């Protein structure tokens, strides 16, 4: 009986260690990667995203997504190969955008790789720009 308890305890301990390791590899690490990328582009942001969302890209682009993908292409990205996939969008507030309040930067990631993004404002008469250097 002691042997069974010992084996069960060891198995349980290994499972806990694996869960901790997996938790350490969660999108939180990816949000730091996204934040570092945005900072490398010259934008000042807080490292903590104001929003994290899972986005289901459509299997076929409609007119809105085609236009959005054109913005991606201006920044050297192309979402075509991610059609039908789930991606994670990290949103950060930009603190150094000249002449505008409420400017956000979105970074799209798939399996830990940056695949696109945009700079936009939350204003009704706002704008959306490619994710490029400041």
Buried (B, 14 or more C-beta within 10 A) or exposed (E): EEEEEEEEEEEEEEEEEEEEEEEEEEBEEBBBBBBEBBEEBEBEBEEEBEEBEEBEBEEEBEEEBEEBBEBBEEBEBEBEEBEEBEBBBBBBBBEEBEEEEEBBBBBBBBEEEBBBBBBBBEEEEEEEBBBBEE
